[in-house]
Amino acid sequence: MEDLSQEKWTKIDKKILAILQQDATLSVAEVANQVGLSQSPCWRRINRLEQAGLIRRRVALLDAQKLGLGVVVFVNVRLSGHADQSLREFEEAICAFPEVTECYTMTGSMDFHLRILVKDIQGYERFFRDHLSQMPAVREVHSSVAITQLKYTTELPLGLLNDELK
């Protein structure tokens, strides 16, 4: 695949990305109409955005509450050491658990921040007892259960970008 990291992105590309963030099921003709292009040039732009990795994939966003996955737990984890092997083992293990929907390496006093989705608090207790607390590199775990979700979005704030995307 060619390196498109130095590619120049236009206002139209930014509009296309914004539209697809709202509804990726739109046809190319519908997107083209909204950005003022004909279908072929719009398709080429979308294809170029995908090839460049700006569009990673198109997915359906599911409602966790309606599916019965109503408990969100944020977990901060400190490891007992930072040897490459310990870090790799923890990262591989944590990424394999479907309950972990996000995982970040952190600065500060904790090493990782996790977002865990489960049916109920007993589901988190099982996850903690059976998995998280059994990991040899884990030294400390601090959990917080979310009470109310005020905002959740997968949309990136494209308005913060310059007219040329990098």
MARZAZA-283834 format. One line per field, with one value per atom (N, C-alpha, C): residue in one letter; atom name; residue number from 1; x, y negated, z. Coordinates in Angstrom, 2 decimals. Example, Ala and Ser with C-alpha at 12.3 -4.5 7.8 and 13.67 -1.06 7.14 Angstrom:
# MARZAZA-283834
dotor a,a,a,s,s,s
pati N,CA,C,N,CA,C
rolum 1,1,1,2,2,2
px 13.19,12.30,13.20,12.85,13.67,12.90
py 5.69,4.50,3.30,2.25,1.06,-0.03
pz 7.80,7.80,7.80,7.08,7.14,7.87
# end
This chain:
# MARZAZA-283834
dotor m,m,m,e,e,e,d,d,d,l,l,l,s,s,s,q,q,q,e,e,e,k,k,k,w,w,w,t,t,t,k,k,k,i,i,i,d,d,d,k,k,k,k,k,k,i,i,i,l,l,l,a,a,a,i,i,i,l,l,l,q,q,q,q,q,q,d,d,d,a,a,a,t,t,t,l,l,l,s,s,s,v,v,v,a,a,a,e,e,e,v,v,v,a,a,a,n,n,n,q,q,q,v,v,v,g,g,g,l,l,l,s,s,s,q,q,q,s,s,s,p,p,p,c,c,c,w,w,w,r,r,r,r,r,r,i,i,i,n,n,n,r,r,r,l,l,l,e,e,e,q,q,q,a,a,a,g,g,g,l,l,l,i,i,i,r,r,r,r,r,r,r,r,r,v,v,v,a,a,a,l,l,l,l,l,l,d,d,d,a,a,a,q,q,q,k,k,k,l,l,l,g,g,g,l,l,l,g,g,g,v,v,v,v,v,v,v,v,v,f,f,f,v,v,v,n,n,n,v,v,v,r,r,r,l,l,l,s,s,s,g,g,g,h,h,h,a,a,a,d,d,d,q,q,q,s,s,s,l,l,l,r,r,r,e,e,e,f,f,f,e,e,e,e,e,e,a,a,a,i,i,i,c,c,c,a,a,a,f,f,f,p,p,p,e,e,e,v,v,v,t,t,t,e,e,e,c,c,c,y,y,y,t,t,t,m,m,m,t,t,t,g,g,g,s,s,s,m,m,m,d,d,d,f,f,f,h,h,h,l,l,l,r,r,r,i,i,i,l,l,l,v,v,v,k,k,k,d,d,d,i,i,i,q,q,q,g,g,g,y,y,y,e,e,e,r,r,r,f,f,f,f,f,f,r,r,r,d,d,d,h,h,h,l,l,l,s,s,s,q,q,q,m,m,m,p,p,p,a,a,a,v,v,v,r,r,r,e,e,e,v,v,v,h,h,h,s,s,s,s,s,s,v,v,v,a,a,a,i,i,i,t,t,t,q,q,q,l,l,l,k,k,k,y,y,y,t,t,t,t,t,t,e,e,e,l,l,l,p,p,p,l,l,l,g,g,g,l,l,l,l,l,l,n,n,n,d,d,d,e,e,e,l,l,l,k,k,k
pati N,CA,C,N,CA,C,N,CA,C,N,CA,C,N,CA,C,N,CA,C,N,CA,C,N,CA,C,N,CA,C,N,CA,C,N,CA,C,N,CA,C,N,CA,C,N,CA,C,N,CA,C,N,CA,C,N,CA,C,N,CA,C,N,CA,C,N,CA,C,N,CA,C,N,CA,C,N,CA,C,N,CA,C,N,CA,C,N,CA,C,N,CA,C,N,CA,C,N,CA,C,N,CA,C,N,CA,C,N,CA,C,N,CA,C,N,CA,C,N,CA,C,N,CA,C,N,CA,C,N,CA,C,N,CA,C,N,CA,C,N,CA,C,N,CA,C,N,CA,C,N,CA,C,N,CA,C,N,CA,C,N,CA,C,N,CA,C,N,CA,C,N,CA,C,N,CA,C,N,CA,C,N,CA,C,N,CA,C,N,CA,C,N,CA,C,N,CA,C,N,CA,C,N,CA,C,N,CA,C,N,CA,C,N,CA,C,N,CA,C,N,CA,C,N,CA,C,N,CA,C,N,CA,C,N,CA,C,N,CA,C,N,CA,C,N,CA,C,N,CA,C,N,CA,C,N,CA,C,N,CA,C,N,CA,C,N,CA,C,N,CA,C,N,CA,C,N,CA,C,N,CA,C,N,CA,C,N,CA,C,N,CA,C,N,CA,C,N,CA,C,N,CA,C,N,CA,C,N,CA,C,N,CA,C,N,CA,C,N,CA,C,N,CA,C,N,CA,C,N,CA,C,N,CA,C,N,CA,C,N,CA,C,N,CA,C,N,CA,C,N,CA,C,N,CA,C,N,CA,C,N,CA,C,N,CA,C,N,CA,C,N,CA,C,N,CA,C,N,CA,C,N,CA,C,N,CA,C,N,CA,C,N,CA,C,N,CA,C,N,CA,C,N,CA,C,N,CA,C,N,CA,C,N,CA,C,N,CA,C,N,CA,C,N,CA,C,N,CA,C,N,CA,C,N,CA,C,N,CA,C,N,CA,C,N,CA,C,N,CA,C,N,CA,C,N,CA,C,N,CA,C,N,CA,C,N,CA,C,N,CA,C,N,CA,C,N,CA,C,N,CA,C,N,CA,C,N,CA,C,N,CA,C,N,CA,C,N,CA,C,N,CA,C,N,CA,C,N,CA,C,N,CA,C,N,CA,C,N,CA,C,N,CA,C,N,CA,C,N,CA,C,N,CA,C,N,CA,C,N,CA,C,N,CA,C,N,CA,C,N,CA,C,N,CA,C,N,CA,C,N,CA,C,N,CA,C,N,CA,C,N,CA,C,N,CA,C,N,CA,C
rolum 1,1,1,2,2,2,3,3,3,4,4,4,5,5,5,6,6,6,7,7,7,8,8,8,9,9,9,10,10,10,11,11,11,12,12,12,13,13,13,14,14,14,15,15,15,16,16,16,17,17,17,18,18,18,19,19,19,20,20,20,21,21,21,22,22,22,23,23,23,24,24,24,25,25,25,26,26,26,27,27,27,28,28,28,29,29,29,30,30,30,31,31,31,32,32,32,33,33,33,34,34,34,35,35,35,36,36,36,37,37,37,38,38,38,39,39,39,40,40,40,41,41,41,42,42,42,43,43,43,44,44,44,45,45,45,46,46,46,47,47,47,48,48,48,49,49,49,50,50,50,51,51,51,52,52,52,53,53,53,54,54,54,55,55,55,56,56,56,57,57,57,58,58,58,59,59,59,60,60,60,61,61,61,62,62,62,63,63,63,64,64,64,65,65,65,66,66,66,67,67,67,68,68,68,69,69,69,70,70,70,71,71,71,72,72,72,73,73,73,74,74,74,75,75,75,76,76,76,77,77,77,78,78,78,79,79,79,80,80,80,81,81,81,82,82,82,83,83,83,84,84,84,85,85,85,86,86,86,87,87,87,88,88,88,89,89,89,90,90,90,91,91,91,92,92,92,93,93,93,94,94,94,95,95,95,96,96,96,97,97,97,98,98,98,99,99,99,100,100,100,101,101,101,102,102,102,103,103,103,104,104,104,105,105,105,106,106,106,107,107,107,108,108,108,109,109,109,110,110,110,111,111,111,112,112,112,113,113,113,114,114,114,115,115,115,116,116,116,117,117,117,118,118,118,119,119,119,120,120,120,121,121,121,122,122,122,123,123,123,124,124,124,125,125,125,126,126,126,127,127,127,128,128,128,129,129,129,130,130,130,131,131,131,132,132,132,133,133,133,134,134,134,135,135,135,136,136,136,137,137,137,138,138,138,139,139,139,140,140,140,141,141,141,142,142,142,143,143,143,144,144,144,145,145,145,146,146,146,147,147,147,148,148,148,149,149,149,150,150,150,151,151,151,152,152,152,153,153,153,154,154,154,155,155,155,156,156,156,157,157,157,158,158,158,159,159,159,160,160,160,161,161,161,162,162,162,163,163,163,164,164,164,165,165,165,166,166,166
px 0.85,0.00,0.89,0.52,1.35,1.21,2.27,2.27,1.51,0.39,-0.43,-0.36,0.66,0.73,0.94,1.51,1.74,0.63,-0.41,-1.53,-2.19,-2.66,-3.39,-4.88,-5.57,-6.98,-7.75,-8.88,-9.63,-10.84,-11.51,-12.74,-13.80,-13.82,-14.79,-14.50,-13.22,-12.85,-13.35,-13.17,-13.61,-15.14,-15.87,-17.32,-17.74,-17.04,-17.33,-17.14,-16.04,-15.78,-16.87,-17.28,-18.33,-19.65,-19.99,-21.23,-21.18,-20.06,-19.94,-19.90,-19.39,-19.44,-20.88,-21.73,-23.15,-23.91,-23.63,-24.37,-23.55,-22.88,-22.03,-22.84,-24.17,-25.00,-25.44,-25.15,-25.52,-24.82,-25.51,-24.90,-23.92,-23.04,-22.10,-22.87,-23.97,-24.77,-25.32,-25.78,-26.30,-25.20,-24.03,-22.90,-22.49,-22.39,-22.00,-22.95,-24.23,-25.24,-25.03,-24.73,-24.57,-23.31,-22.27,-21.02,-20.88,-21.84,-21.82,-20.88,-20.73,-19.91,-20.78,-20.27,-20.93,-20.45,-21.10,-20.87,-19.44,-18.89,-17.55,-16.45,-16.36,-15.32,-15.51,-16.76,-17.01,-16.54,-16.85,-16.40,-14.87,-14.20,-12.73,-12.19,-12.82,-12.39,-12.59,-13.75,-14.00,-13.00,-12.74,-11.76,-10.37,-9.99,-8.68,-8.61,-9.70,-9.75,-9.62,-10.23,-10.10,-8.67,-8.11,-6.74,-5.72,-5.97,-5.07,-5.24,-6.29,-6.51,-7.32,-7.81,-8.64,-10.00,-10.49,-11.68,-11.16,-11.18,-10.64,-11.59,-12.88,-13.91,-15.26,-16.29,-17.67,-18.40,-19.03,-19.65,-21.04,-21.79,-23.07,-22.80,-23.32,-23.19,-24.39,-24.13,-25.19,-25.50,-26.72,-27.14,-26.87,-25.83,-25.42,-26.53,-27.22,-28.31,-29.40,-29.83,-30.92,-30.49,-29.20,-28.69,-28.44,-28.65,-28.47,-27.06,-26.25,-24.89,-24.87,-25.57,-25.85,-24.86,-23.83,-22.89,-21.55,-21.12,-19.81,-18.92,-17.75,-16.80,-15.50,-15.00,-13.70,-12.69,-11.62,-10.65,-9.26,-8.57,-7.18,-6.32,-5.29,-4.44,-2.99,-2.34,-0.91,-0.25,0.80,1.53,2.64,3.08,4.14,5.51,5.64,6.90,6.65,7.69,7.52,8.47,8.84,9.68,8.88,9.57,8.91,8.00,8.46,7.66,6.37,6.44,5.24,4.23,4.73,3.85,3.18,3.96,3.42,2.37,2.67,1.73,0.42,0.52,-0.69,-1.49,-0.83,-1.51,-2.20,-1.52,-2.12,-3.32,-3.18,-4.27,-5.47,-5.24,-6.35,-7.09,-6.36,-6.99,-7.84,-7.61,-8.35,-9.71,-9.94,-11.20,-12.25,-13.37,-14.40,-15.04,-15.01,-15.59,-14.82,-13.55,-12.72,-12.95,-13.67,-13.99,-13.00,-12.23,-11.17,-10.05,-8.83,-7.66,-6.63,-6.16,-5.18,-3.98,-2.78,-1.59,-1.60,-1.30,-1.45,-0.12,-0.07,0.99,0.47,1.35,0.90,1.08,0.28,0.47,-0.05,-0.95,-1.48,-0.95,-0.86,-0.28,-1.30,-2.51,-3.54,-4.90,-5.71,-7.09,-7.97,-8.91,-9.78,-11.23,-11.96,-13.42,-13.97,-14.74,-15.26,-16.78,-17.37,-18.82,-19.31,-20.25,-20.81,-22.32,-23.00,-24.45,-24.82,-24.07,-24.40,-23.13,-23.25,-22.08,-21.47,-22.32,-21.80,-20.95,-21.29,-20.49,-19.10,-19.04,-17.72,-16.95,-17.64,-16.95,-16.35,-17.09,-16.55,-15.33,-15.44,-14.31,-13.10,-13.33,-12.23,-11.61,-12.42,-11.92,-11.27,-11.91,-11.45,-10.32,-10.23,-9.25,-8.28,-8.80,-7.93,-7.06,-7.64,-6.85,-5.93,-6.11,-5.27,-4.03,-3.97,-2.83,-1.61,-0.51,0.65,1.27,1.18,1.82,0.98,-0.28,-1.17,-0.86,-0.53,-0.21,-1.39,-2.09,-3.13,-4.25,-5.49,-6.66,-7.61,-8.03,-9.03,-10.18,-11.38,-12.56,-13.57,-14.21,-15.31,-16.44,-17.63,-18.81,-19.50,-19.78,-20.48,-21.94,-22.47,-23.86,-24.75,-24.40,-25.19,-24.27,-24.69,-23.93,-24.52,-23.77,-24.24,-23.95,-22.83,-22.46,-21.68,-21.99,-21.22,-21.27,-20.14,-20.10,-18.87,-18.99,-17.82,-17.34,-18.05,-17.67,-16.45,-15.50,-14.32,-14.66,-14.06,-14.37,-13.63,-14.12,-13.45,-13.38,-14.25,-14.22,-12.95,-12.25,-11.01,-9.82,-10.01,-8.90,-8.80,-7.59,-7.41,-8.09,-8.19,-8.81,-8.05,-6.75,-5.96,-5.76,-6.24,-6.08,-4.71,-4.14,-2.83,-3.02
py 1.19,0.00,-1.24,-2.23,-3.43,-4.28,-5.04,-5.89,-7.18,-7.37,-8.55,-9.52,-9.38,-10.22,-11.69,-12.00,-13.39,-13.93,-13.13,-13.51,-14.79,-15.61,-16.82,-16.49,-16.85,-16.56,-17.87,-17.84,-19.06,-19.19,-20.35,-20.56,-19.53,-19.15,-18.14,-16.79,-16.44,-15.20,-15.24,-16.38,-16.55,-16.42,-16.98,-16.84,-15.39,-14.69,-13.27,-12.49,-12.75,-12.05,-12.35,-13.61,-14.00,-13.29,-13.22,-12.56,-11.07,-10.43,-8.99,-8.67,-9.60,-9.39,-9.37,-10.16,-10.21,-8.98,-8.55,-7.43,-6.77,-5.70,-4.99,-4.12,-4.06,-3.26,-4.04,-5.34,-6.14,-5.62,-5.67,-5.28,-6.36,-6.01,-6.99,-8.13,-7.81,-8.85,-9.84,-9.34,-10.22,-11.09,-10.52,-11.29,-12.34,-11.92,-12.84,-14.02,-13.76,-14.81,-15.81,-15.30,-16.18,-17.04,-16.56,-17.34,-18.08,-17.90,-18.63,-18.05,-16.74,-16.07,-15.09,-14.67,-13.56,-12.26,-11.17,-9.91,-9.37,-9.39,-8.81,-9.52,-10.87,-11.53,-11.33,-11.26,-11.03,-9.64,-8.63,-7.27,-7.22,-7.91,-7.92,-8.55,-9.63,-10.27,-9.34,-8.71,-7.78,-6.64,-6.11,-5.03,-5.49,-6.71,-7.26,-7.44,-7.89,-8.05,-6.69,-5.66,-4.31,-3.79,-3.97,-3.49,-4.18,-5.45,-6.21,-5.85,-5.08,-4.68,-5.67,-6.75,-7.69,-7.07,-6.23,-5.42,-4.01,-3.59,-2.28,-1.16,-1.36,-0.38,-1.00,-0.35,-0.82,0.25,-0.19,0.77,0.29,1.19,0.84,0.58,-0.51,-0.81,-0.23,0.65,1.34,0.62,0.79,0.20,1.19,0.93,1.85,2.03,0.96,1.03,1.99,1.80,2.64,4.09,4.32,5.69,6.32,5.55,6.09,5.95,5.13,4.87,3.47,3.35,2.04,1.52,2.28,1.80,1.50,0.26,-0.19,-0.39,0.25,0.12,-0.42,-1.50,-2.04,-1.54,-0.98,-0.31,-0.86,-1.26,-1.67,-0.55,-0.18,0.95,0.49,0.90,0.69,2.06,2.16,3.42,3.45,4.64,4.78,4.45,4.52,4.18,3.76,3.23,2.74,3.41,4.63,5.39,5.61,5.63,5.79,7.01,8.11,9.34,9.17,8.56,8.34,7.45,6.39,5.48,6.20,6.93,7.65,8.68,9.43,10.44,9.80,8.71,8.03,7.51,6.82,6.24,7.30,8.40,9.47,10.07,10.32,10.92,9.99,8.72,7.79,7.56,7.55,7.35,8.54,9.70,10.90,11.00,10.20,10.26,9.39,9.97,9.18,8.13,8.34,7.37,6.04,6.10,4.89,4.24,3.13,2.47,1.36,0.90,-0.07,0.17,-0.07,0.05,-0.97,-1.75,-2.79,-2.63,-2.85,-2.99,-4.42,-4.58,-5.89,-6.43,-7.74,-8.37,-8.51,-8.82,-9.03,-7.79,-7.69,-6.64,-5.27,-5.23,-3.96,-3.70,-2.44,-2.06,-1.92,-1.45,-1.22,-1.70,-2.14,-2.53,-1.68,-0.96,-0.05,-0.51,-0.25,-0.40,0.99,1.45,2.81,2.75,3.56,3.61,4.99,5.03,6.30,6.14,7.29,7.26,6.64,7.00,6.55,6.52,6.05,5.92,7.30,8.33,9.68,10.12,9.65,9.94,9.33,8.10,7.49,8.23,8.62,9.36,10.65,11.37,12.59,12.26,11.20,10.80,10.48,9.72,9.35,10.58,11.44,12.63,13.65,13.90,14.96,14.54,13.26,12.83,11.78,10.60,9.47,9.74,10.22,10.46,11.67,12.49,13.68,13.40,12.23,11.90,11.60,12.31,12.18,10.79,10.02,8.71,7.63,7.91,6.90,6.71,5.47,5.14,4.48,3.58,2.77,2.53,2.57,2.34,1.40,0.34,-0.59,-0.64,-0.29,-0.22,-1.28,-1.85,-2.79,-2.40,-2.27,-1.91,-3.19,-3.28,-4.44,-4.38,-5.51,-5.61,-6.04,-7.16,-7.70,-8.07,-7.74,-8.13,-9.43,-10.51,-11.81,-12.02,-11.46,-11.61,-10.39,-9.93,-8.85,-9.09,-9.14,-9.30,-8.59,-8.15,-7.63,-8.63,-9.75,-10.76,-11.54,-11.68,-12.49,-13.96,-14.87,-16.31,-16.91,-16.64,-17.10,-18.61,-19.31,-20.77,-21.33,-20.54,-21.00,-20.93,-20.26,-20.10,-21.31,-21.52,-22.53,-22.04,-22.89,-22.47,-21.34,-21.27,-20.17,-19.15,-17.95,-16.89,-16.28,-15.80,-15.13,-13.70
pz 0.00,0.00,0.00,-0.83,-0.91,0.35,0.63,1.82,1.51,2.17,1.95,3.11,3.97,5.17,4.84,3.70,3.32,2.41,2.21,1.36,1.87,0.97,1.32,1.31,2.39,2.52,2.42,1.75,1.49,2.42,2.30,3.06,2.66,1.40,0.95,1.61,1.72,2.41,3.85,4.50,5.89,5.98,5.01,4.99,4.81,3.93,3.71,5.00,5.69,6.96,7.98,8.06,9.02,8.69,7.43,7.01,7.33,7.02,7.27,8.76,9.58,11.03,11.52,10.89,11.27,10.78,9.54,8.96,7.86,8.20,7.23,6.27,6.46,5.56,4.33,4.30,3.14,1.89,0.77,-0.50,-0.94,-1.84,-2.38,-3.04,-3.71,-4.36,-3.32,-2.17,-1.12,-0.53,-0.29,0.23,-0.80,-2.05,-3.13,-3.21,-3.10,-3.15,-2.01,-0.82,0.35,0.27,-0.43,-0.51,-1.84,-2.74,-4.00,-5.04,-5.05,-6.06,-6.84,-7.99,-8.67,-8.03,-8.38,-7.69,-7.84,-9.04,-9.26,-8.48,-8.54,-7.75,-6.25,-5.81,-4.39,-3.99,-4.82,-4.55,-4.47,-5.41,-5.40,-4.11,-3.67,-2.42,-1.22,-1.13,-0.04,-0.07,-1.25,-1.40,-0.95,-1.33,-0.93,0.59,1.21,2.67,3.37,2.78,3.34,3.18,2.00,1.73,2.64,2.95,3.81,5.28,5.60,6.97,7.80,7.19,7.93,8.25,7.35,7.61,7.86,9.13,9.48,9.11,9.40,9.06,9.29,8.78,8.96,9.76,10.83,11.76,12.17,12.79,13.41,14.88,15.41,16.83,17.56,18.51,19.23,20.54,21.04,22.30,23.43,24.21,25.28,26.31,26.67,27.66,27.19,25.95,25.42,25.26,25.13,25.02,26.39,27.45,28.79,29.32,28.69,29.17,29.79,30.92,31.48,32.50,32.84,33.86,33.21,33.37,32.88,34.10,34.07,35.16,34.59,35.20,34.82,35.83,35.33,36.19,35.91,36.99,36.88,37.44,36.69,37.06,37.16,38.23,38.38,38.36,37.56,37.49,38.54,38.89,39.90,39.32,38.02,37.38,35.94,35.32,33.95,32.98,33.28,32.35,31.06,29.94,28.65,28.62,29.18,29.18,29.97,31.14,31.96,31.24,30.64,29.91,28.74,27.97,26.82,27.25,28.30,28.77,29.25,29.99,30.46,29.27,28.35,27.19,26.35,26.09,25.29,26.00,27.31,28.06,28.13,28.43,28.62,27.30,26.19,24.88,24.45,25.04,24.69,25.38,26.43,27.17,26.49,26.06,25.38,26.29,27.60,28.54,28.51,28.17,28.11,26.75,26.76,25.50,25.13,26.12,25.86,26.86,26.42,27.30,26.87,27.83,27.56,28.47,27.94,28.77,29.28,30.58,31.21,31.75,31.89,32.65,34.08,35.01,36.38,37.23,38.28,39.27,38.81,37.84,37.35,35.95,35.60,34.31,33.18,33.54,32.52,33.02,32.07,32.35,31.43,32.03,31.29,31.37,30.34,30.35,30.17,31.14,31.14,31.11,30.27,30.10,30.52,31.47,31.95,32.17,32.39,32.61,33.94,34.97,36.32,37.16,38.39,39.25,39.56,39.61,39.82,38.63,37.45,36.26,36.38,36.92,37.12,38.21,39.27,40.34,39.79,38.93,38.31,37.45,36.66,35.82,36.68,37.75,38.64,39.28,39.88,40.59,39.67,38.53,37.64,36.71,36.41,35.41,35.94,36.24,36.57,37.78,38.85,40.07,39.95,38.94,38.75,37.90,37.32,36.45,37.32,37.10,37.98,38.04,36.96,36.93,37.61,37.92,38.49,39.97,40.33,41.72,42.43,41.70,42.32,41.31,41.79,40.94,41.67,40.98,41.52,40.53,41.00,40.14,40.52,39.51,39.71,38.79,39.36,38.57,38.12,36.83,36.29,36.71,37.12,37.55,36.37,35.76,34.66,33.51,32.31,31.12,30.59,30.69,30.22,28.75,28.29,26.89,26.46,25.26,24.64,23.15,22.53,21.08,20.53,19.31,18.60,17.56,17.45,16.46,16.91,16.01,16.29,16.04,16.81,16.66,15.47,14.28,13.05,12.96,13.65,13.64,14.26,15.04,15.67,14.71,13.58,12.63,11.71,11.22,10.18,8.92,7.93,6.68,6.02,6.23,5.72,6.83,6.62,7.60,7.43,8.51,8.45,8.84
# end
